[in-house]
């Protein structure tokens, strides 16, 4: 089982991930993990910046999107990205600190 998990890292080598988060600590932590697995990492701190990066970097394989951002939140950013049919199948993983019902 461990061999299978380790071999899945090979699928990440050379792929590009876009991290979208307004908190530099989160970008640092996630970038470190992904880069150690051989991924190239692009970062954005706003929704507008993320949209621009997606449109100008066709090799982005996955987007890790913070939901709680000022001005344009993650939901709005995802909606804007999805308006372009070219990105309809781009994997976007939502990240949030909203863990409880009252958050």
N, C-alpha and C positions, 0 to 999 in steps of 0.2 A: 504494500500500500504506500509506504514512504517513497519507494522508487517512482510510483506513478505520480505522486504529488511533486516530487523534484523534477520529473521530466516535463510537467506542465509549465514550469518556469521557462523552458526552452521556447515555448510558444510566444512568450512575451518579449524575447530578445529582439531588439531593433524596432519594435512597435512604438507608436507615439501615443501618449496619454495627455489629455488636457485636464488640468486640475483647476477648478474654479472655486475660489474661496476668498472671502475678505479678511480672513485671519491668517497672518503670515506663519503662525505656529503650525496650523493645520497643513498648509502648503509644504512647509519644511518637513514635517513628519511623513506625509504621504510621498513626497518626492524622494525622500531617502529610501523608502521601502521599494518603490518602483524602479528607481535607478539601480539599486543593488541587484535587481532581477533583470537588468539589461534593457529597460525601457528608456526611451527618450521622453522627457517631460516638458510640456509647455504649461505656463501658468497664466491665469487671469484673476484679477481681484474684483471685477465687476461683470455684470451680465453683458453689457455692451462690448466690453473687451473680449469676452468669451465668444460672442457671435462673430466678431471680426476675425478672431483666430480660427474658428471653425471654417468660415468662408474662404480664408486664405491658405489653409493647410489641409489639402485633401487626404493626406496620409494619417490623419488622426484616427486611431483605432477605437478609442473609448474616451468618454468624458466622465469625470467624477465631479458632480455638481453640488455645491452647498445650496441648501434651500433658503436659509435665512441670511439674506444679504440686503443692504440698504438700496434704495432707488429702484432697482430691478431685481426682484427675488428670483430664486432658482426656477420656480414654476413658470414665471413669465419668460425667463431666458430659454427654458426648454421649449415653450410654445413658439417662441420666435425662431429657434433653430429648426423646429419641425415644420414650419411654414414652407421651408425650401424642400421640395421633394427629393433632392439629392441627399438629404440627411435623414430621410424617413427611417432608415434602418441602422443609423449610427447608435451604438449602445451608449446610453446615458444612465449613469448610476447616481441616484440622489443620496446626498449625505446630509444628515441633520442631527442636531442636538435635541430635537423634540422627541423625548423618549416616553413621556407620560402624557396622559390625556389632557392635563391642565397646562401643558407647556405651550 
